[in-house]
Amino acid sequence: MIKTSGFYDLCIEESFFSKGDVEKSIKSLYDYGYRTIAVNQTIEDGNLEPKKKKKKGEAREVQEPVPMPYDLLPIKTVIKNLNLVNFQIFNRLTIVFVNQDGLHKVTKSPNFRKYQIVAASPTTNQALS
């Protein structure tokens, strides 16, 4: 088990780091007392189904339901260069769903197991049953 201390922010959107100065962003989080963060990516079950219907005789395009996790290497390099101690960073996947039908595709995806944290966000009562 990983031992951590300080504040946690386990839902920082990936766009936070793609805006520009990663070093400044990490330094700000560290100065505010954060020692554990998770870069969040969100998928919705409406995006799991292919939009085009296949025509007769055409091969169905296989679409990966879960994106590759955000590349943490540049952030880890910044953390190392700034000599920030006890700073942990993880990948988080948030699944927003209306019902449980599409969850099987998500959990069987090879990319699903590459995330350290997985969150579920049901939007209806039906999603819970």
TORTI-677968 format. One record per residue (C-alpha): residue in three letters; x, y, z; residue number from 0. Coordinates in nm, 2 decimals. Each point is the difference from the previous one (the first is absolute). Example, Ala and Ser with C-alpha at 12.3 -4.5 7.8 and 13.67 -1.06 7.14 Angstrom:
REM TORTI-677968
{ala, {1.23, -0.45, 0.78}, 0},
{ser, {0.14, 0.34, -0.07}, 1},
END
This chain:
REM TORTI-677968
{met, {0.00, 0.00, 0.00}, 0},
{ile, {0.13, 0.35, -0.09}, 1},
{lys, {0.03, 0.23, 0.30}, 2},
{thr, {-0.09, 0.36, -0.07}, 3},
{ser, {-0.05, 0.32, 0.20}, 4},
{gly, {-0.13, 0.35, -0.07}, 5},
{phe, {-0.30, 0.10, -0.20}, 6},
{tyr, {-0.15, -0.21, -0.28}, 7},
{asp, {-0.17, 0.11, -0.32}, 8},
{leu, {-0.11, -0.31, -0.18}, 9},
{cys, {-0.18, 0.16, -0.28}, 10},
{ile, {0.21, 0.24, -0.20}, 11},
{glu, {-0.11, 0.01, -0.36}, 12},
{glu, {0.26, -0.08, -0.26}, 13},
{ser, {-0.07, 0.34, -0.17}, 14},
{phe, {0.16, 0.16, 0.31}, 15},
{phe, {0.34, -0.12, -0.11}, 16},
{ser, {-0.05, 0.05, -0.37}, 17},
{lys, {-0.05, 0.38, 0.04}, 18},
{gly, {0.36, 0.07, 0.00}, 19},
{asp, {0.25, 0.04, 0.29}, 20},
{val, {0.00, -0.34, 0.17}, 21},
{glu, {0.28, 0.10, 0.23}, 22},
{lys, {-0.19, 0.30, 0.13}, 23},
{ser, {-0.32, -0.21, 0.05}, 24},
{ile, {0.19, -0.27, 0.20}, 25},
{lys, {0.18, 0.26, 0.21}, 26},
{ser, {-0.33, 0.17, 0.08}, 27},
{leu, {-0.16, -0.32, 0.11}, 28},
{tyr, {0.30, -0.09, 0.21}, 29},
{asp, {0.02, 0.35, 0.16}, 30},
{tyr, {-0.37, -0.03, 0.10}, 31},
{gly, {0.08, -0.32, 0.18}, 32},
{tyr, {-0.11, -0.27, -0.25}, 33},
{arg, {0.21, -0.31, 0.02}, 34},
{thr, {-0.22, -0.25, -0.19}, 35},
{ile, {-0.18, 0.08, -0.33}, 36},
{ala, {-0.18, -0.20, -0.26}, 37},
{val, {-0.04, 0.11, -0.37}, 38},
{asn, {-0.36, -0.07, -0.09}, 39},
{gln, {-0.14, -0.11, -0.33}, 40},
{thr, {-0.38, -0.04, -0.05}, 41},
{ile, {-0.19, -0.23, -0.23}, 42},
{glu, {-0.37, -0.01, -0.05}, 43},
{asp, {-0.20, -0.32, -0.09}, 44},
{gly, {-0.17, 0.19, -0.29}, 45},
{asn, {0.34, 0.01, -0.17}, 46},
{leu, {0.06, -0.37, 0.03}, 47},
{glu, {-0.22, -0.10, -0.29}, 48},
{pro, {0.11, 0.05, -0.36}, 49},
{lys, {-0.18, 0.29, -0.16}, 50},
{lys, {-0.02, -0.15, -0.36}, 51},
{lys, {-0.20, -0.30, -0.08}, 52},
{lys, {0.19, -0.25, -0.20}, 53},
{lys, {-0.11, -0.08, -0.35}, 54},
{lys, {-0.04, -0.35, -0.12}, 55},
{gly, {0.33, -0.16, -0.07}, 56},
{glu, {0.21, 0.27, 0.17}, 57},
{ala, {0.22, -0.08, 0.30}, 58},
{arg, {-0.11, 0.17, 0.32}, 59},
{glu, {0.26, 0.25, 0.12}, 60},
{val, {0.12, -0.10, 0.35}, 61},
{gln, {0.02, 0.30, 0.22}, 62},
{glu, {0.19, -0.01, 0.33}, 63},
{pro, {-0.25, 0.12, 0.27}, 64},
{val, {0.27, 0.10, 0.25}, 65},
{pro, {0.27, 0.25, -0.11}, 66},
{met, {0.36, -0.05, 0.09}, 67},
{pro, {0.09, 0.15, 0.34}, 68},
{tyr, {0.15, 0.35, 0.00}, 69},
{asp, {0.38, -0.01, -0.04}, 70},
{leu, {0.13, 0.08, 0.34}, 71},
{leu, {0.37, -0.01, -0.10}, 72},
{pro, {0.03, 0.37, -0.07}, 73},
{ile, {-0.16, 0.08, 0.33}, 74},
{lys, {0.22, -0.24, 0.19}, 75},
{thr, {0.30, 0.15, -0.17}, 76},
{val, {-0.11, 0.35, 0.12}, 77},
{ile, {-0.05, -0.14, 0.35}, 78},
{lys, {0.35, -0.15, 0.00}, 79},
{asn, {0.16, 0.32, -0.14}, 80},
{leu, {-0.17, 0.21, 0.27}, 81},
{asn, {0.12, -0.24, 0.27}, 82},
{leu, {-0.36, -0.03, 0.14}, 83},
{val, {0.00, -0.26, 0.27}, 84},
{asn, {-0.29, -0.24, 0.08}, 85},
{phe, {-0.20, 0.11, -0.31}, 86},
{gln, {-0.21, -0.28, -0.15}, 87},
{ile, {-0.18, 0.02, -0.33}, 88},
{phe, {-0.26, -0.25, -0.13}, 89},
{asn, {-0.23, -0.06, -0.30}, 90},
{arg, {-0.37, 0.00, 0.07}, 91},
{leu, {-0.29, -0.11, -0.23}, 92},
{thr, {-0.35, 0.13, 0.06}, 93},
{ile, {-0.28, -0.20, -0.16}, 94},
{val, {-0.33, 0.19, -0.04}, 95},
{phe, {-0.28, -0.24, -0.08}, 96},
{val, {-0.38, -0.01, -0.03}, 97},
{asn, {-0.03, -0.38, 0.02}, 98},
{gln, {0.23, -0.29, 0.06}, 99},
{asp, {-0.01, -0.14, -0.36}, 100},
{gly, {0.32, 0.16, -0.12}, 101},
{leu, {0.20, -0.06, 0.31}, 102},
{his, {0.11, -0.34, -0.12}, 103},
{lys, {0.17, 0.14, -0.30}, 104},
{val, {0.19, 0.25, 0.22}, 105},
{thr, {0.12, -0.26, 0.26}, 106},
{lys, {0.12, -0.23, -0.28}, 107},
{ser, {0.20, 0.27, -0.17}, 108},
{pro, {0.38, -0.05, 0.02}, 109},
{asn, {0.04, 0.37, 0.09}, 110},
{phe, {-0.24, -0.03, 0.30}, 111},
{arg, {0.27, -0.18, 0.21}, 112},
{lys, {0.25, 0.27, -0.07}, 113},
{tyr, {-0.18, 0.25, 0.23}, 114},
{gln, {0.09, 0.01, 0.37}, 115},
{ile, {-0.34, 0.15, 0.11}, 116},
{val, {-0.34, -0.07, -0.15}, 117},
{ala, {-0.31, 0.20, 0.09}, 118},
{ala, {-0.36, -0.07, -0.10}, 119},
{ser, {-0.25, 0.28, -0.05}, 120},
{pro, {-0.36, -0.14, -0.05}, 121},
{thr, {-0.24, 0.25, -0.14}, 122},
{thr, {-0.33, -0.18, 0.06}, 123},
{asn, {-0.15, -0.24, 0.26}, 124},
{gln, {-0.01, -0.27, -0.26}, 125},
{ala, {0.38, 0.01, -0.02}, 126},
{leu, {0.02, -0.11, 0.36}, 127},
{ser, {-0.21, -0.31, -0.04}, 128},
END
